[in-house]
Amino acid sequence: MVTSSSVPRLVVAAPSSGSGKTTVATGLMAAFAARGLAVSPHKVGPDYIDPGYHALATGRVGRNLDAYLCGPELVGPLFLHGARGCDIAVVEGVMGLYDGAAGEGELASTAHVAKLLRAPVVLVVDASSQSRSVAALVHGFVSWDPQVRVGGVILNKVASDRHEVMLREALEQTGVPVLGVLRRAPQVDTPSRHLGLVPVAERRAEAVEAVAAMAAQVSGGCDLDALAGLARSAGALSCEAWDAAAAVASSPPPPLPVPSSRGSAPSAPWTPDRPERPRPQTPDRLVVAVAGGEAFTFSYAEHTELLAAAGADVVPFDPLRDEELPEGTRGLVIGGGFPEVYAAELSANEPLRKAVADLAESGAPVAAECAGLLYLCRELDGLPMCGVLDAGARMTERLTLGYRDAVAVGDSVLAAAGTRMRGHEFHRTAVEPGAGAEPAWGLRTPQRRVEGFVRRGVHASYLHTHWAAEPGVARRFVERCRTS
């Protein structure tokens, strides 16, 4: 039995996006799982969608490894946390192998994470429009950073047997072994829309078929024994596995904020002359409801683990179908997803929209990110939402994408004023106004700006954050649930 620090592992990377990383990584995970191995799935970067396919392939939670959001020092511990009890781990890279956070050098790149994990890299190359040139491409990626160990190449979208022979002959000169050759296979394609692949939760039956096709393609075209051997060559890690309970215990929260009514005219349903509504108290349970279902699929597994470690009873619910919040709800977390796709259904669920508005009006803690922000607005594309925030949301043609350095402008249920966190924005919607009288964050971007909303117990923002980087956030939120 392998120890967590020496779990065999490899990183699936590519020269650029669109080369086939997700197909190969997901297919490899499923192929190893079909051999009876416990496979730990991971994704470099802030992506929420690929881990859903990884989970389908392995039966385990897909986890992210992001050296920007969490810091390089947490990459190893978070990896070991996810890989506990596993026989092998597969890490899917992001973008091109050496592409990292803009203006930050190698930070958060696949290469950076591979070095932090002491893991060998398998380079997936789209060979559809080249032959001998593939050798120059692979040589360049192998020699660019000697600390990155490229242990093999998988050739994707190979046209014919003759094409394969030409590619293999060229690569012999590089000394990098060919560990797989994959032909074009449309059955492994997964549909995309404005933010990337369609999440598994929205197309489970089709996703199951696609993952099975990926597994069959990888099993038939790759040397699984050689890939497993390469994974076993990874160096041992000297760090300890991350633990949610230990993280919470070592990060006591700052003093809790006093709910504020400062700011401009409050948004409906809050009015200065309306008293806060009492909420049912369930002394033996501290329920934190977490939105899920097809409309809210973006979340990091560590968030619910931290909430539970801080003493919350985490209960999922589906805003598309559930007409009530879970019984005894004392706090609410609404993460990211695609509410714009399901705006009509979310709007039609009036009982739940009212329940969310009533909970927010009572002063209970509500944390909303991106999709959650849209759901709390007055309207989304002209359809009524919860009306917690005096703001409107709409789809646009503009993609907002990138890492952000953020500082808490004031006290909230998540952070004390001055708390610094790193986050990520990824959306094609716009909220007007973009910030409330009490903004959530000040952002250091090319144009410094504030964004988001803090109002009584509500913290709503476009910014996706990873609470493992600041576990006091979860503890602070749960403590506020306990005392509000």
Secondary structure in CASP SS format (residue, H / E / C, confidence):
PFRMAT SS
TARGET T0000
AUTHOR 0000-0000-0000
METHOD secondary structure of the structure
MODEL  1
M C 1.00
V C 1.00
T C 1.00
S H 1.00
S H 1.00
S H 1.00
V C 1.00
P C 1.00
R E 1.00
L E 1.00
V E 1.00
V E 1.00
A E 1.00
A C 1.00
P C 1.00
S C 1.00
S C 1.00
G C 1.00
S C 1.00
G C 1.00
K H 1.00
T H 1.00
T H 1.00
V H 1.00
A H 1.00
T H 1.00
G H 1.00
L H 1.00
M H 1.00
A H 1.00
A H 1.00
F H 1.00
A H 1.00
A H 1.00
R C 1.00
G C 1.00
L C 1.00
A C 1.00
V E 1.00
S E 1.00
P E 1.00
H E 1.00
K E 1.00
V E 1.00
G C 1.00
P C 1.00
D C 1.00
Y C 1.00
I C 1.00
D H 1.00
P H 1.00
G H 1.00
Y H 1.00
H H 1.00
A H 1.00
L H 1.00
A H 1.00
T H 1.00
G C 1.00
R C 1.00
V C 1.00
G C 1.00
R E 1.00
N E 1.00
L E 1.00
D C 1.00
A C 1.00
Y C 1.00
L C 1.00
C C 1.00
G C 1.00
P H 1.00
E H 1.00
L H 1.00
V H 1.00
G H 1.00
P H 1.00
L H 1.00
F H 1.00
L H 1.00
H H 1.00
G H 1.00
A C 1.00
R C 1.00
G C 1.00
C C 1.00
D C 1.00
I E 1.00
A E 1.00
V E 1.00
V E 1.00
E E 1.00
G C 1.00
V C 1.00
M C 1.00
G C 1.00
L C 1.00
Y C 1.00
D C 1.00
G C 1.00
A C 1.00
A C 1.00
G C 1.00
E C 1.00
G C 1.00
E C 1.00
L C 1.00
A C 1.00
S C 1.00
T H 1.00
A H 1.00
H H 1.00
V H 1.00
A H 1.00
K H 1.00
L H 1.00
L H 1.00
R C 1.00
A C 1.00
P C 1.00
V E 1.00
V E 1.00
L E 1.00
V E 1.00
V E 1.00
D E 1.00
A C 1.00
S C 1.00
S C 1.00
Q C 1.00
S C 1.00
R C 1.00
S H 1.00
V H 1.00
A H 1.00
A H 1.00
L H 1.00
V H 1.00
H H 1.00
G H 1.00
F H 1.00
V H 1.00
S H 1.00
W H 1.00
D C 1.00
P C 1.00
Q C 1.00
V C 1.00
R C 1.00
V E 1.00
G E 1.00
G E 1.00
V E 1.00
I E 1.00
L E 1.00
N E 1.00
K E 1.00
V E 1.00
A C 1.00
S C 1.00
D H 1.00
R H 1.00
H H 1.00
E H 1.00
V H 1.00
M H 1.00
L H 1.00
R H 1.00
E H 1.00
A H 1.00
L H 1.00
E H 1.00
Q H 1.00
T H 1.00
G C 1.00
V C 1.00
P C 1.00
V E 1.00
L E 1.00
G E 1.00
V E 1.00
L E 1.00
R E 1.00
R C 1.00
A C 1.00
P H 1.00
Q H 1.00
V H 1.00
D C 1.00
T C 1.00
P C 1.00
S E 1.00
R E 1.00
H C 1.00
L C 1.00
G E 1.00
L E 1.00
V C 1.00
P C 1.00
V H 1.00
A H 1.00
E H 1.00
R C 1.00
R H 1.00
A H 1.00
E H 1.00
A H 1.00
V H 1.00
E H 1.00
A H 1.00
V H 1.00
A H 1.00
A H 1.00
M H 1.00
A H 1.00
A H 1.00
Q H 1.00
V H 1.00
S H 1.00
G H 1.00
G H 1.00
C E 1.00
D C 1.00
L H 1.00
D H 1.00
A H 1.00
L H 1.00
A H 1.00
G H 1.00
L H 1.00
A H 1.00
R H 1.00
S C 1.00
A C 1.00
G C 1.00
A C 1.00
L C 1.00
S C 1.00
C C 1.00
E C 1.00
A C 1.00
W C 1.00
D C 1.00
A H 1.00
A H 1.00
A H 1.00
A H 1.00
V H 1.00
A H 1.00
S C 1.00
S C 1.00
P C 1.00
P C 1.00
P C 1.00
P C 1.00
L C 1.00
P C 1.00
V C 1.00
P C 1.00
S C 1.00
S C 1.00
R C 1.00
G C 1.00
S C 1.00
A C 1.00
P C 1.00
S C 1.00
A C 1.00
P C 1.00
W C 1.00
T C 1.00
P C 1.00
D C 1.00
R C 1.00
P C 1.00
E C 1.00
R C 1.00
P C 1.00
R C 1.00
P C 1.00
Q C 1.00
T C 1.00
P C 1.00
D C 1.00
R C 1.00
L C 1.00
V E 1.00
V E 1.00
A E 1.00
V E 1.00
A E 1.00
G C 1.00
G C 1.00
E C 1.00
A C 1.00
F C 1.00
T C 1.00
F E 1.00
S C 1.00
Y C 1.00
A H 1.00
E H 1.00
H H 1.00
T H 1.00
E H 1.00
L H 1.00
L H 1.00
A H 1.00
A H 1.00
A C 1.00
G C 1.00
A C 1.00
D E 1.00
V E 1.00
V E 1.00
P E 1.00
F E 1.00
D C 1.00
P C 1.00
L C 1.00
R C 1.00
D C 1.00
E C 1.00
E C 1.00
L C 1.00
P C 1.00
E C 1.00
G C 1.00
T E 1.00
R E 1.00
G E 1.00
L E 1.00
V E 1.00
I E 1.00
G C 1.00
G E 1.00
G C 1.00
F C 1.00
P C 1.00
E C 1.00
V C 1.00
Y C 1.00
A H 1.00
A H 1.00
E H 1.00
L H 1.00
S H 1.00
A H 1.00
N C 1.00
E H 1.00
P H 1.00
L H 1.00
R H 1.00
K H 1.00
A H 1.00
V H 1.00
A H 1.00
D H 1.00
L H 1.00
A H 1.00
E H 1.00
S C 1.00
G C 1.00
A C 1.00
P C 1.00
V E 1.00
A E 1.00
A E 1.00
E E 1.00
C C 1.00
A H 1.00
G H 1.00
L H 1.00
L H 1.00
Y H 1.00
L H 1.00
C C 1.00
R C 1.00
E E 1.00
L E 1.00
D C 1.00
G C 1.00
L E 1.00
P E 1.00
M C 1.00
C C 1.00
G C 1.00
V C 1.00
L C 1.00
D C 1.00
A C 1.00
G E 1.00
A E 1.00
R E 1.00
M E 1.00
T E 1.00
E E 1.00
R E 1.00
L E 1.00
T E 1.00
L E 1.00
G E 1.00
Y E 1.00
R E 1.00
D E 1.00
A E 1.00
V E 1.00
A E 1.00
V C 1.00
G C 1.00
D C 1.00
S C 1.00
V C 1.00
L C 1.00
A C 1.00
A C 1.00
A C 1.00
G C 1.00
T C 1.00
R E 1.00
M E 1.00
R E 1.00
G E 1.00
H E 1.00
E E 1.00
F E 1.00
H E 1.00
R E 1.00
T E 1.00
A E 1.00
V E 1.00
E E 1.00
P C 1.00
G C 1.00
A E 1.00
G C 1.00
A C 1.00
E C 1.00
P C 1.00
A C 1.00
W E 1.00
G E 1.00
L E 1.00
R E 1.00
T C 1.00
P C 1.00
Q C 1.00
R C 1.00
R E 1.00
V E 1.00
E E 1.00
G E 1.00
F E 1.00
V E 1.00
R E 1.00
R C 1.00
G C 1.00
V E 1.00
H E 1.00
A E 1.00
S E 1.00
Y C 1.00
L C 1.00
H E 1.00
T E 1.00
H C 1.00
W H 1.00
A H 1.00
A H 1.00
E C 1.00
P C 1.00
G H 1.00
V H 1.00
A H 1.00
R H 1.00
R H 1.00
F H 1.00
V H 1.00
E H 1.00
R H 1.00
C H 1.00
R H 1.00
T H 1.00
S C 1.00
END
